[in-house]
C-alpha cells in the first residue's frame, strides 16, 4: 500500500531471517541476500536503490547507489543481472 501511494519503503537485503535468494562472494565471507526486496522489486517493479552503510570510527557512513536494473521476465535472468550489479558496490 505504501508503494502504491508513492511512498518509500525500506527493506533490508540481508539479515538472519528468511530463506536465501542468492549469495555474493566477498573476500572474507559471502554476503547472503534474502528474497524480500527481490520479490517486492519483481512484483511491484518499484525502483530499488541499494543503500549500504559502514563504520568509520564512531561514525556510520550511508551511501545510496544507482538503482538495480529493471526486472526482466525470467527470475533466473533477473538474479544474474542483480548479481552482476551488486558486487562492485559491496566490495567498495
PDB file of N, CA, C and O in Angstrom:
ATOM      1  N   UNK A   1       0.824  -1.196   0.000  1.00  0.00           N
ATOM      2  CA  UNK A   1       0.000   0.000   0.000  1.00  0.00           C
ATOM      3  C   UNK A   1       0.863   1.254   0.000  1.00  0.00           C
ATOM      4  O   UNK A   1       0.535   2.246  -0.650  1.00  0.00           O
ATOM      5  N   UNK A   2       1.975   1.199   0.738  1.00  0.00           N
ATOM      6  CA  UNK A   2       2.871   2.359   0.773  1.00  0.00           C
ATOM      7  C   UNK A   2       3.432   2.634  -0.621  1.00  0.00           C
ATOM      8  O   UNK A   2       3.478   3.786  -1.052  1.00  0.00           O
ATOM      9  N   UNK A   3       3.851   1.606  -1.315  1.00  0.00           N
ATOM     10  CA  UNK A   3       4.393   1.800  -2.669  1.00  0.00           C
ATOM     11  C   UNK A   3       3.322   2.321  -3.618  1.00  0.00           C
ATOM     12  O   UNK A   3       3.579   3.235  -4.401  1.00  0.00           O
ATOM     13  N   UNK A   4       2.134   1.751  -3.554  1.00  0.00           N
ATOM     14  CA  UNK A   4       1.060   2.173  -4.445  1.00  0.00           C
ATOM     15  C   UNK A   4       0.654   3.619  -4.222  1.00  0.00           C
ATOM     16  O   UNK A   4       0.138   4.270  -5.130  1.00  0.00           O
ATOM     17  N   UNK A   5       0.884   4.126  -3.011  1.00  0.00           N
ATOM     18  CA  UNK A   5       0.558   5.524  -2.746  1.00  0.00           C
ATOM     19  C   UNK A   5       1.762   6.437  -2.969  1.00  0.00           C
ATOM     20  O   UNK A   5       1.720   7.619  -2.627  1.00  0.00           O
ATOM     21  N   UNK A   6       2.845   5.883  -3.547  1.00  0.00           N
ATOM     22  CA  UNK A   6       4.005   6.700  -3.899  1.00  0.00           C
ATOM     23  C   UNK A   6       4.970   6.946  -2.752  1.00  0.00           C
ATOM     24  O   UNK A   6       5.842   7.809  -2.851  1.00  0.00           O
ATOM     25  N   UNK A   7       4.825   6.201  -1.672  1.00  0.00           N
ATOM     26  CA  UNK A   7       5.688   6.389  -0.520  1.00  0.00           C
ATOM     27  C   UNK A   7       6.891   5.454  -0.577  1.00  0.00           C
ATOM     28  O   UNK A   7       6.898   4.478  -1.327  1.00  0.00           O
ATOM     29  N   UNK A   8       7.896   5.761   0.217  1.00  0.00           N
ATOM     30  CA  UNK A   8       9.130   4.989   0.260  1.00  0.00           C
ATOM     31  C   UNK A   8       8.983   3.812   1.217  1.00  0.00           C
ATOM     32  O   UNK A   8       8.326   3.906   2.254  1.00  0.00           O
ATOM     33  N   UNK A   9       9.615   2.700   0.839  1.00  0.00           N
ATOM     34  CA  UNK A   9       9.646   1.508   1.675  1.00  0.00           C
ATOM     35  C   UNK A   9      11.100   1.103   1.857  1.00  0.00           C
ATOM     36  O   UNK A   9      11.868   1.072   0.895  1.00  0.00           O
ATOM     37  N   UNK A  10      11.474   0.793   3.094  1.00  0.00           N
ATOM     38  CA  UNK A  10      12.820   0.286   3.370  1.00  0.00           C
ATOM     39  C   UNK A  10      12.722  -1.190   3.695  1.00  0.00           C
ATOM     40  O   UNK A  10      11.886  -1.612   4.494  1.00  0.00           O
ATOM     41  N   UNK A  11      13.588  -1.971   3.067  1.00  0.00           N
ATOM     42  CA  UNK A  11      13.611  -3.401   3.309  1.00  0.00           C
ATOM     43  C   UNK A  11      15.064  -3.845   3.220  1.00  0.00           C
ATOM     44  O   UNK A  11      15.717  -3.644   2.195  1.00  0.00           O
ATOM     45  N   UNK A  12      15.567  -4.443   4.281  1.00  0.00           N
ATOM     46  CA  UNK A  12      16.956  -4.907   4.288  1.00  0.00           C
ATOM     47  C   UNK A  12      17.130  -6.046   3.289  1.00  0.00           C
ATOM     48  O   UNK A  12      16.254  -6.899   3.142  1.00  0.00           O
ATOM     49  N   UNK A  13      18.253  -6.048   2.615  1.00  0.00           N
ATOM     50  CA  UNK A  13      18.550  -7.108   1.658  1.00  0.00           C
ATOM     51  C   UNK A  13      19.191  -8.317   2.308  1.00  0.00           C
ATOM     52  O   UNK A  13      19.147  -9.424   1.771  1.00  0.00           O
ATOM     53  N   UNK A  14      19.791  -8.094   3.481  1.00  0.00           N
ATOM     54  CA  UNK A  14      20.460  -9.194   4.162  1.00  0.00           C
ATOM     55  C   UNK A  14      19.815  -9.394   5.528  1.00  0.00           C
ATOM     56  O   UNK A  14      18.735  -8.865   5.791  1.00  0.00           O
ATOM     57  N   UNK A  15      20.452 -10.133   6.369  1.00  0.00           N
ATOM     58  CA  UNK A  15      19.929 -10.393   7.698  1.00  0.00           C
ATOM     59  C   UNK A  15      19.972 -11.875   7.998  1.00  0.00           C
ATOM     60  O   UNK A  15      20.510 -12.663   7.220  1.00  0.00           O
ATOM     61  N   UNK A  16      19.402 -12.249   9.126  1.00  0.00           N
ATOM     62  CA  UNK A  16      19.475 -13.652   9.532  1.00  0.00           C
ATOM     63  C   UNK A  16      18.158 -14.393   9.319  1.00  0.00           C
ATOM     64  O   UNK A  16      18.111 -15.616   9.448  1.00  0.00           O
ATOM     65  N   UNK A  17      17.099 -13.673   8.999  1.00  0.00           N
ATOM     66  CA  UNK A  17      15.784 -14.310   8.860  1.00  0.00           C
ATOM     67  C   UNK A  17      15.405 -14.469   7.393  1.00  0.00           C
ATOM     68  O   UNK A  17      15.740 -13.627   6.559  1.00  0.00           O
ATOM     69  N   UNK A  18      14.721 -15.530   7.095  1.00  0.00           N
ATOM     70  CA  UNK A  18      14.244 -15.763   5.739  1.00  0.00           C
ATOM     71  C   UNK A  18      15.134 -16.703   4.959  1.00  0.00           C
ATOM     72  O   UNK A  18      16.257 -17.011   5.361  1.00  0.00           O
ATOM     73  N   UNK A  19      14.617 -17.142   3.858  1.00  0.00           N
ATOM     74  CA  UNK A  19      15.392 -18.040   3.002  1.00  0.00           C
ATOM     75  C   UNK A  19      16.457 -17.242   2.257  1.00  0.00           C
ATOM     76  O   UNK A  19      16.521 -16.018   2.371  1.00  0.00           O
ATOM     77  N   UNK A  20      17.262 -17.919   1.521  1.00  0.00           N
ATOM     78  CA  UNK A  20      18.350 -17.287   0.778  1.00  0.00           C
ATOM     79  C   UNK A  20      17.920 -17.071  -0.667  1.00  0.00           C
ATOM     80  O   UNK A  20      17.467 -18.002  -1.332  1.00  0.00           O
ATOM     81  N   UNK A  21      18.065 -15.831  -1.154  1.00  0.00           N
ATOM     82  CA  UNK A  21      17.791 -15.542  -2.568  1.00  0.00           C
ATOM     83  C   UNK A  21      19.030 -15.885  -3.390  1.00  0.00           C
ATOM     84  O   UNK A  21      18.947 -16.636  -4.361  1.00  0.00           O
ATOM     85  N   UNK A  22      20.171 -15.335  -3.000  1.00  0.00           N
ATOM     86  CA  UNK A  22      21.446 -15.646  -3.626  1.00  0.00           C
ATOM     87  C   UNK A  22      22.574 -15.084  -2.784  1.00  0.00           C
ATOM     88  O   UNK A  22      22.340 -14.324  -1.844  1.00  0.00           O
ATOM     89  N   UNK A  23      23.798 -15.460  -3.122  1.00  0.00           N
ATOM     90  CA  UNK A  23      24.993 -15.016  -2.400  1.00  0.00           C
ATOM     91  C   UNK A  23      25.875 -14.192  -3.315  1.00  0.00           C
ATOM     92  O   UNK A  23      25.878 -14.360  -4.534  1.00  0.00           O
ATOM     93  N   UNK A  24      26.625 -13.296  -2.690  1.00  0.00           N
ATOM     94  CA  UNK A  24      27.654 -12.538  -3.396  1.00  0.00           C
ATOM     95  C   UNK A  24      28.971 -12.896  -2.728  1.00  0.00           C
ATOM     96  O   UNK A  24      29.141 -12.689  -1.527  1.00  0.00           O
ATOM     97  N   UNK A  25      29.898 -13.430  -3.505  1.00  0.00           N
ATOM     98  CA  UNK A  25      31.194 -13.821  -2.961  1.00  0.00           C
ATOM     99  C   UNK A  25      31.989 -12.576  -2.585  1.00  0.00           C
ATOM    100  O   UNK A  25      32.127 -11.647  -3.381  1.00  0.00           O
ATOM    101  N   UNK A  26      32.505 -12.572  -1.367  1.00  0.00           N
ATOM    102  CA  UNK A  26      33.356 -11.495  -0.872  1.00  0.00           C
ATOM    103  C   UNK A  26      34.637 -12.111  -0.338  1.00  0.00           C
ATOM    104  O   UNK A  26      34.669 -13.311  -0.068  1.00  0.00           O
ATOM    105  N   UNK A  27      35.700 -11.319  -0.179  1.00  0.00           N
ATOM    106  CA  UNK A  27      36.978 -11.883   0.258  1.00  0.00           C
ATOM    107  C   UNK A  27      36.931 -12.632   1.591  1.00  0.00           C
ATOM    108  O   UNK A  27      37.590 -13.663   1.727  1.00  0.00           O
ATOM    109  N   UNK A  28      36.178 -12.151   2.571  1.00  0.00           N
ATOM    110  CA  UNK A  28      36.180 -12.784   3.889  1.00  0.00           C
ATOM    111  C   UNK A  28      35.053 -13.801   4.029  1.00  0.00           C
ATOM    112  O   UNK A  28      35.308 -14.982   4.262  1.00  0.00           O
ATOM    113  N   UNK A  29      33.820 -13.354   3.890  1.00  0.00           N
ATOM    114  CA  UNK A  29      32.647 -14.232   3.967  1.00  0.00           C
ATOM    115  C   UNK A  29      31.662 -13.808   2.885  1.00  0.00           C
ATOM    116  O   UNK A  29      31.653 -12.642   2.491  1.00  0.00           O
ATOM    117  N   UNK A  30      30.830 -14.729   2.394  1.00  0.00           N
ATOM    118  CA  UNK A  30      29.852 -14.329   1.385  1.00  0.00           C
ATOM    119  C   UNK A  30      28.746 -13.473   2.014  1.00  0.00           C
ATOM    120  O   UNK A  30      28.419 -13.629   3.190  1.00  0.00           O
ATOM    121  N   UNK A  31      28.183 -12.578   1.218  1.00  0.00           N
ATOM    122  CA  UNK A  31      27.018 -11.804   1.627  1.00  0.00           C
ATOM    123  C   UNK A  31      25.794 -12.581   1.167  1.00  0.00           C
ATOM    124  O   UNK A  31      25.628 -12.841  -0.025  1.00  0.00           O
ATOM    125  N   UNK A  32      24.943 -12.949   2.108  1.00  0.00           N
ATOM    126  CA  UNK A  32      23.730 -13.703   1.786  1.00  0.00           C
ATOM    127  C   UNK A  32      22.575 -12.720   1.696  1.00  0.00           C
ATOM    128  O   UNK A  32      22.242 -12.045   2.670  1.00  0.00           O
ATOM    129  N   UNK A  33      21.973 -12.645   0.526  1.00  0.00           N
ATOM    130  CA  UNK A  33      20.824 -11.766   0.321  1.00  0.00           C
ATOM    131  C   UNK A  33      19.538 -12.557   0.461  1.00  0.00           C
ATOM    132  O   UNK A  33      19.408 -13.672  -0.045  1.00  0.00           O
ATOM    133  N   UNK A  34      18.600 -11.955   1.156  1.00  0.00           N
ATOM    134  CA  UNK A  34      17.304 -12.578   1.406  1.00  0.00           C
ATOM    135  C   UNK A  34      16.324 -12.170   0.311  1.00  0.00           C
ATOM    136  O   UNK A  34      16.558 -11.168  -0.366  1.00  0.00           O
ATOM    137  N   UNK A  35      15.247 -12.905   0.116  1.00  0.00           N
ATOM    138  CA  UNK A  35      14.377 -12.671  -1.039  1.00  0.00           C
ATOM    139  C   UNK A  35      13.376 -11.520  -0.916  1.00  0.00           C
ATOM    140  O   UNK A  35      12.751 -11.162  -1.914  1.00  0.00           O
ATOM    141  N   UNK A  36      13.201 -10.929   0.262  1.00  0.00           N
ATOM    142  CA  UNK A  36      12.151  -9.926   0.445  1.00  0.00           C
ATOM    143  C   UNK A  36      12.215  -8.782  -0.541  1.00  0.00           C
ATOM    144  O   UNK A  36      11.236  -8.522  -1.240  1.00  0.00           O
ATOM    145  N   UNK A  37      13.352  -8.084  -0.618  1.00  0.00           N
ATOM    146  CA  UNK A  37      13.465  -6.934  -1.517  1.00  0.00           C
ATOM    147  C   UNK A  37      13.407  -7.390  -2.971  1.00  0.00           C
ATOM    148  O   UNK A  37      12.877  -6.689  -3.832  1.00  0.00           O
ATOM    149  N   UNK A  38      13.959  -8.574  -3.234  1.00  0.00           N
ATOM    150  CA  UNK A  38      13.978  -9.093  -4.604  1.00  0.00           C
ATOM    151  C   UNK A  38      12.545  -9.370  -5.077  1.00  0.00           C
ATOM    152  O   UNK A  38      12.176  -9.006  -6.194  1.00  0.00           O
ATOM    153  N   UNK A  39      11.749 -10.009  -4.230  1.00  0.00           N
ATOM    154  CA  UNK A  39      10.355 -10.322  -4.575  1.00  0.00           C
ATOM    155  C   UNK A  39       9.545  -9.034  -4.712  1.00  0.00           C
ATOM    156  O   UNK A  39       8.780  -8.880  -5.664  1.00  0.00           O
ATOM    157  N   UNK A  40       9.709  -8.105  -3.760  1.00  0.00           N
ATOM    158  CA  UNK A  40       8.977  -6.841  -3.821  1.00  0.00           C
ATOM    159  C   UNK A  40       9.309  -6.081  -5.109  1.00  0.00           C
ATOM    160  O   UNK A  40       8.418  -5.547  -5.770  1.00  0.00           O
ATOM    161  N   UNK A  41      10.577  -6.039  -5.451  1.00  0.00           N
ATOM    162  CA  UNK A  41      11.031  -5.361  -6.678  1.00  0.00           C
ATOM    163  C   UNK A  41      10.415  -6.009  -7.915  1.00  0.00           C
ATOM    164  O   UNK A  41       9.957  -5.313  -8.822  1.00  0.00           O
ATOM    165  N   UNK A  42      10.404  -7.338  -7.952  1.00  0.00           N
ATOM    166  CA  UNK A  42       9.872  -8.043  -9.129  1.00  0.00           C
ATOM    167  C   UNK A  42       8.364  -7.911  -9.246  1.00  0.00           C
ATOM    168  O   UNK A  42       7.843  -7.764 -10.352  1.00  0.00           O
ATOM    169  N   UNK A  43       7.655  -7.960  -8.129  1.00  0.00           N
ATOM    170  CA  UNK A  43       6.196  -7.932  -8.192  1.00  0.00           C
ATOM    171  C   UNK A  43       5.638  -6.524  -8.377  1.00  0.00           C
ATOM    172  O   UNK A  43       4.589  -6.355  -8.999  1.00  0.00           O
ATOM    173  N   UNK A  44       6.316  -5.524  -7.853  1.00  0.00           N
ATOM    174  CA  UNK A  44       5.798  -4.151  -7.965  1.00  0.00           C
ATOM    175  C   UNK A  44       6.509  -3.341  -9.041  1.00  0.00           C
ATOM    176  O   UNK A  44       6.000  -2.311  -9.484  1.00  0.00           O
ATOM    177  N   UNK A  45       7.695  -3.807  -9.468  1.00  0.00           N
ATOM    178  CA  UNK A  45       8.551  -3.097 -10.427  1.00  0.00           C
ATOM    179  C   UNK A  45       8.994  -1.744  -9.860  1.00  0.00           C
ATOM    180  O   UNK A  45       9.300  -0.818 -10.612  1.00  0.00           O
ATOM    181  N   UNK A  46       9.026  -1.641  -8.540  1.00  0.00           N
ATOM    182  CA  UNK A  46       9.472  -0.415  -7.878  1.00  0.00           C
ATOM    183  C   UNK A  46      10.973  -0.228  -8.077  1.00  0.00           C
ATOM    184  O   UNK A  46      11.729  -1.200  -8.096  1.00  0.00           O
ATOM    185  N   UNK A  47      11.396   1.013  -8.225  1.00  0.00           N
ATOM    186  CA  UNK A  47      12.813   1.321  -8.292  1.00  0.00           C
ATOM    187  C   UNK A  47      13.459   0.890  -6.981  1.00  0.00           C
ATOM    188  O   UNK A  47      12.970   1.222  -5.901  1.00  0.00           O
ATOM    189  N   UNK A  48      14.554   0.152  -7.081  1.00  0.00           N
ATOM    190  CA  UNK A  48      15.216  -0.377  -5.894  1.00  0.00           C
ATOM    191  C   UNK A  48      16.630   0.171  -5.809  1.00  0.00           C
ATOM    192  O   UNK A  48      17.478  -0.113  -6.654  1.00  0.00           O
ATOM    193  N   UNK A  49      16.865   0.965  -4.767  1.00  0.00           N
ATOM    194  CA  UNK A  49      18.173   1.581  -4.557  1.00  0.00           C
ATOM    195  C   UNK A  49      18.952   0.791  -3.515  1.00  0.00           C
ATOM    196  O   UNK A  49      18.498   0.665  -2.377  1.00  0.00           O
ATOM    197  N   UNK A  50      20.123   0.254  -3.880  1.00  0.00           N
ATOM    198  CA  UNK A  50      20.962  -0.365  -2.857  1.00  0.00           C
ATOM    199  C   UNK A  50      21.509   0.745  -1.947  1.00  0.00           C
ATOM    200  O   UNK A  50      22.136   1.695  -2.416  1.00  0.00           O
ATOM    201  N   UNK A  51      21.265   0.611  -0.668  1.00  0.00           N
ATOM    202  CA  UNK A  51      21.752   1.572   0.317  1.00  0.00           C
ATOM    203  C   UNK A  51      22.650   0.797   1.271  1.00  0.00           C
ATOM    204  O   UNK A  51      22.195  -0.099   1.981  1.00  0.00           O
ATOM    205  N   UNK A  52      23.924   1.151   1.277  1.00  0.00           N
ATOM    206  CA  UNK A  52      24.899   0.424   2.085  1.00  0.00           C
ATOM    207  C   UNK A  52      25.468   1.339   3.161  1.00  0.00           C
ATOM    208  O   UNK A  52      25.544   2.555   2.985  1.00  0.00           O
ATOM    209  N   UNK A  53      25.863   0.740   4.270  1.00  0.00           N
ATOM    210  CA  UNK A  53      26.475   1.526   5.338  1.00  0.00           C
ATOM    211  C   UNK A  53      27.713   0.808   5.856  1.00  0.00           C
ATOM    212  O   UNK A  53      27.840  -0.413   5.766  1.00  0.00           O
ATOM    213  N   UNK A  54      28.613   1.605   6.397  1.00  0.00           N
ATOM    214  CA  UNK A  54      29.809   1.060   7.036  1.00  0.00           C
ATOM    215  C   UNK A  54      30.258   2.037   8.126  1.00  0.00           C
ATOM    216  O   UNK A  54      29.829   3.190   8.156  1.00  0.00           O
ATOM    217  N   UNK A  55      31.108   1.567   8.999  1.00  0.00           N
ATOM    218  CA  UNK A  55      31.612   2.406  10.087  1.00  0.00           C
ATOM    219  C   UNK A  55      32.970   2.990   9.729  1.00  0.00           C
ATOM    220  O   UNK A  55      33.826   2.329   9.140  1.00  0.00           O
ATOM    221  N   UNK A  56      33.133   4.233  10.100  1.00  0.00           N
ATOM    222  CA  UNK A  56      34.436   4.911  10.059  1.00  0.00           C
ATOM    223  C   UNK A  56      34.632   5.483  11.453  1.00  0.00           C
ATOM    224  O   UNK A  56      34.185   6.589  11.759  1.00  0.00           O
ATOM    225  N   UNK A  57      35.310   4.708  12.292  1.00  0.00           N
ATOM    226  CA  UNK A  57      35.427   5.102  13.687  1.00  0.00           C
ATOM    227  C   UNK A  57      34.069   5.015  14.357  1.00  0.00           C
ATOM    228  O   UNK A  57      33.417   3.971  14.324  1.00  0.00           O
ATOM    229  N   UNK A  58      33.644   6.115  14.966  1.00  0.00           N
ATOM    230  CA  UNK A  58      32.342   6.145  15.645  1.00  0.00           C
ATOM    231  C   UNK A  58      31.206   6.538  14.709  1.00  0.00           C
ATOM    232  O   UNK A  58      30.036   6.456  15.083  1.00  0.00           O
ATOM    233  N   UNK A  59      31.545   6.964  13.497  1.00  0.00           N
ATOM    234  CA  UNK A  59      30.527   7.421  12.544  1.00  0.00           C
ATOM    235  C   UNK A  59      30.033   6.271  11.680  1.00  0.00           C
ATOM    236  O   UNK A  59      30.777   5.337  11.382  1.00  0.00           O
ATOM    237  N   UNK A  60      28.771   6.352  11.283  1.00  0.00           N
ATOM    238  CA  UNK A  60      28.200   5.422  10.316  1.00  0.00           C
ATOM    239  C   UNK A  60      28.025   6.201   9.019  1.00  0.00           C
ATOM    240  O   UNK A  60      27.361   7.237   8.992  1.00  0.00           O
ATOM    241  N   UNK A  61      28.625   5.699   7.949  1.00  0.00           N
ATOM    242  CA  UNK A  61      28.547   6.337   6.634  1.00  0.00           C
ATOM    243  C   UNK A  61      27.539   5.563   5.788  1.00  0.00           C
ATOM    244  O   UNK A  61      27.667   4.352   5.610  1.00  0.00           O
ATOM    245  N   UNK A  62      26.544   6.269   5.273  1.00  0.00           N
ATOM    246  CA  UNK A  62      25.492   5.658   4.463  1.00  0.00           C
ATOM    247  C   UNK A  62      25.659   6.129   3.019  1.00  0.00           C
ATOM    248  O   UNK A  62      25.788   7.326   2.760  1.00  0.00           O
ATOM    249  N   UNK A  63      25.656   5.179   2.083  1.00  0.00           N
ATOM    250  CA  UNK A  63      25.819   5.505   0.663  1.00  0.00           C
ATOM    251  C   UNK A  63      24.632   4.978  -0.128  1.00  0.00           C
ATOM    252  O   UNK A  63      24.303   3.794  -0.055  1.00  0.00           O
ATOM    253  N   UNK A  64      23.991   5.864  -0.886  1.00  0.00           N
ATOM    254  CA  UNK A  64      22.909   5.475  -1.791  1.00  0.00           C
ATOM    255  C   UNK A  64      23.516   5.248  -3.163  1.00  0.00           C
ATOM    256  O   UNK A  64      24.230   6.105  -3.683  1.00  0.00           O
ATOM    257  N   UNK A  65      23.234   4.104  -3.741  1.00  0.00           N
ATOM    258  CA  UNK A  65      23.790   3.743  -5.045  1.00  0.00           C
ATOM    259  C   UNK A  65      22.729   3.833  -6.137  1.00  0.00           C
ATOM    260  O   UNK A  65      21.540   3.983  -5.858  1.00  0.00           O
ATOM    261  N   UNK A  66      23.175   3.739  -7.360  1.00  0.00           N
ATOM    262  CA  UNK A  66      22.278   3.728  -8.512  1.00  0.00           C
ATOM    263  C   UNK A  66      21.307   2.555  -8.391  1.00  0.00           C
ATOM    264  O   UNK A  66      21.646   1.531  -7.798  1.00  0.00           O
ATOM    265  N   UNK A  67      20.113   2.696  -8.944  1.00  0.00           N
ATOM    266  CA  UNK A  67      19.115   1.622  -8.834  1.00  0.00           C
ATOM    267  C   UNK A  67      19.583   0.308  -9.444  1.00  0.00           C
ATOM    268  O   UNK A  67      20.417   0.278 -10.348  1.00  0.00           O
ATOM    269  N   UNK A  68      19.023  -0.770  -8.925  1.00  0.00           N
ATOM    270  CA  UNK A  68      19.240  -2.077  -9.540  1.00  0.00           C
ATOM    271  C   UNK A  68      18.620  -2.058 -10.933  1.00  0.00           C
ATOM    272  O   UNK A  68      17.738  -1.245 -11.210  1.00  0.00           O
ATOM    273  N   UNK A  69      19.075  -2.949 -11.806  1.00  0.00           N
ATOM    274  CA  UNK A  69      18.477  -3.000 -13.150  1.00  0.00           C
ATOM    275  C   UNK A  69      16.967  -3.239 -13.079  1.00  0.00           C
ATOM    276  O   UNK A  69      16.466  -3.833 -12.125  1.00  0.00           O
ATOM    277  N   UNK A  70      16.268  -2.775 -14.083  1.00  0.00           N
ATOM    278  CA  UNK A  70      14.827  -3.006 -14.176  1.00  0.00           C
ATOM    279  C   UNK A  70      14.610  -4.518 -14.265  1.00  0.00           C
ATOM    280  O   UNK A  70      15.310  -5.193 -15.019  1.00  0.00           O
ATOM    281  N   UNK A  71      13.654  -5.060 -13.507  1.00  0.00           N
ATOM    282  CA  UNK A  71      13.424  -6.510 -13.539  1.00  0.00           C
ATOM    283  C   UNK A  71      13.086  -7.001 -14.949  1.00  0.00           C
ATOM    284  O   UNK A  71      12.426  -6.317 -15.731  1.00  0.00           O
ATOM    285  N   UNK A  72      13.561  -8.202 -15.237  1.00  0.00           N
ATOM    286  CA  UNK A  72      13.239  -8.851 -16.513  1.00  0.00           C
ATOM    287  C   UNK A  72      12.293 -10.016 -16.238  1.00  0.00           C
ATOM    288  O   UNK A  72      12.134 -10.435 -15.091  1.00  0.00           O
ATOM    289  N   UNK A  73      11.678 -10.526 -17.269  1.00  0.00           N
ATOM    290  CA  UNK A  73      10.655 -11.567 -17.133  1.00  0.00           C
ATOM    291  C   UNK A  73      11.163 -12.807 -16.398  1.00  0.00           C
ATOM    292  O   UNK A  73      10.503 -13.303 -15.484  1.00  0.00           O
ATOM    293  N   UNK A  74      12.303 -13.292 -16.785  1.00  0.00           N
ATOM    294  CA  UNK A  74      12.854 -14.510 -16.193  1.00  0.00           C
ATOM    295  C   UNK A  74      13.484 -14.203 -14.829  1.00  0.00           C
ATOM    296  O   UNK A  74      14.378 -13.361 -14.732  1.00  0.00           O
ATOM    297  N   UNK A  75      13.024 -14.877 -13.790  1.00  0.00           N
ATOM    298  CA  UNK A  75      13.597 -14.677 -12.450  1.00  0.00           C
ATOM    299  C   UNK A  75      15.069 -15.067 -12.430  1.00  0.00           C
ATOM    300  O   UNK A  75      15.875 -14.416 -11.766  1.00  0.00           O
ATOM    301  N   UNK A  76      15.421 -16.115 -13.148  1.00  0.00           N
ATOM    302  CA  UNK A  76      16.822 -16.549 -13.183  1.00  0.00           C
ATOM    303  C   UNK A  76      17.704 -15.485 -13.841  1.00  0.00           C
ATOM    304  O   UNK A  76      18.796 -15.193 -13.352  1.00  0.00           O
ATOM    305  N   UNK A  77      17.236 -14.908 -14.943  1.00  0.00           N
ATOM    306  CA  UNK A  77      17.993 -13.840 -15.611  1.00  0.00           C
ATOM    307  C   UNK A  77      18.051 -12.595 -14.734  1.00  0.00           C
ATOM    308  O   UNK A  77      19.042 -11.865 -14.755  1.00  0.00           O
ATOM    309  N   UNK A  78      17.009 -12.353 -13.973  1.00  0.00           N
ATOM    310  CA  UNK A  78      16.967 -11.205 -13.077  1.00  0.00           C
ATOM    311  C   UNK A  78      18.003 -11.350 -11.965  1.00  0.00           C
ATOM    312  O   UNK A  78      18.680 -10.385 -11.610  1.00  0.00           O
ATOM    313  N   UNK A  79      18.122 -12.558 -11.417  1.00  0.00           N
ATOM    314  CA  UNK A  79      19.145 -12.820 -10.401  1.00  0.00           C
ATOM    315  C   UNK A  79      20.530 -12.569 -10.984  1.00  0.00           C
ATOM    316  O   UNK A  79      21.382 -11.967 -10.329  1.00  0.00           O
ATOM    317  N   UNK A  80      20.756 -13.023 -12.200  1.00  0.00           N
ATOM    318  CA  UNK A  80      22.056 -12.812 -12.854  1.00  0.00           C
ATOM    319  C   UNK A  80      22.347 -11.316 -12.974  1.00  0.00           C
ATOM    320  O   UNK A  80      23.468 -10.882 -12.707  1.00  0.00           O
ATOM    321  N   UNK A  81      21.356 -10.532 -13.369  1.00  0.00           N
ATOM    322  CA  UNK A  81      21.551  -9.079 -13.517  1.00  0.00           C
ATOM    323  C   UNK A  81      21.857  -8.427 -12.174  1.00  0.00           C
ATOM    324  O   UNK A  81      22.742  -7.576 -12.089  1.00  0.00           O
ATOM    325  N   UNK A  82      21.139  -8.814 -11.129  1.00  0.00           N
ATOM    326  CA  UNK A  82      21.379  -8.237  -9.792  1.00  0.00           C
ATOM    327  C   UNK A  82      22.728  -8.677  -9.248  1.00  0.00           C
ATOM    328  O   UNK A  82      23.444  -7.887  -8.634  1.00  0.00           O
ATOM    329  N   UNK A  83      23.072  -9.933  -9.472  1.00  0.00           N
ATOM    330  CA  UNK A  83      24.374 -10.430  -9.000  1.00  0.00           C
ATOM    331  C   UNK A  83      25.516  -9.735  -9.717  1.00  0.00           C
ATOM    332  O   UNK A  83      26.599  -9.611  -9.145  1.00  0.00           O
ATOM    333  N   UNK A  84      25.321  -9.285 -10.926  1.00  0.00           N
ATOM    334  CA  UNK A  84      26.372  -8.543 -11.645  1.00  0.00           C
ATOM    335  C   UNK A  84      26.450  -7.103 -11.150  1.00  0.00           C
ATOM    336  O   UNK A  84      27.533  -6.519 -11.125  1.00  0.00           O
ATOM    337  N   UNK A  85      25.324  -6.526 -10.756  1.00  0.00           N
ATOM    338  CA  UNK A  85      25.249  -5.115 -10.338  1.00  0.00           C
ATOM    339  C   UNK A  85      25.802  -4.888  -8.934  1.00  0.00           C
ATOM    340  O   UNK A  85      26.439  -3.865  -8.681  1.00  0.00           O
ATOM    341  N   UNK A  86      25.570  -5.816  -8.028  1.00  0.00           N
ATOM    342  CA  UNK A  86      25.859  -5.593  -6.615  1.00  0.00           C
ATOM    343  C   UNK A  86      27.312  -5.782  -6.156  1.00  0.00           C
ATOM    344  O   UNK A  86      27.762  -5.005  -5.314  1.00  0.00           O
ATOM    345  N   UNK A  87      28.066  -6.760  -6.654  1.00  0.00           N
ATOM    346  CA  UNK A  87      29.410  -6.967  -6.109  1.00  0.00           C
ATOM    347  C   UNK A  87      30.322  -5.742  -6.089  1.00  0.00           C
ATOM    348  O   UNK A  87      30.974  -5.511  -5.070  1.00  0.00           O
ATOM    349  N   UNK A  88      30.407  -4.943  -7.156  1.00  0.00           N
ATOM    350  CA  UNK A  88      31.292  -3.773  -7.073  1.00  0.00           C
ATOM    351  C   UNK A  88      30.873  -2.795  -5.961  1.00  0.00           C
ATOM    352  O   UNK A  88      31.725  -2.151  -5.348  1.00  0.00           O
ATOM    353  N   UNK A  89      29.579  -2.688  -5.706  1.00  0.00           N
ATOM    354  CA  UNK A  89      29.104  -1.791  -4.659  1.00  0.00           C
ATOM    355  C   UNK A  89      29.488  -2.314  -3.280  1.00  0.00           C
ATOM    356  O   UNK A  89      29.957  -1.559  -2.428  1.00  0.00           O
ATOM    357  N   UNK A  90      29.287  -3.597  -3.070  1.00  0.00           N
ATOM    358  CA  UNK A  90      29.555  -4.201  -1.771  1.00  0.00           C
ATOM    359  C   UNK A  90      31.065  -4.291  -1.514  1.00  0.00           C
ATOM    360  O   UNK A  90      31.513  -4.053  -0.392  1.00  0.00           O
ATOM    361  N   UNK A  91      31.838  -4.626  -2.523  1.00  0.00           N
ATOM    362  CA  UNK A  91      33.289  -4.729  -2.364  1.00  0.00           C
ATOM    363  C   UNK A  91      33.914  -3.390  -2.033  1.00  0.00           C
ATOM    364  O   UNK A  91      34.884  -3.324  -1.279  1.00  0.00           O
ATOM    365  N   UNK A  92      33.354  -2.305  -2.603  1.00  0.00           N
ATOM    366  CA  UNK A  92      33.886  -0.964  -2.360  1.00  0.00           C
ATOM    367  C   UNK A  92      33.716  -0.602  -0.894  1.00  0.00           C
ATOM    368  O   UNK A  92      34.101   0.491  -0.479  1.00  0.00           O
TER     369      UNK A  92
END
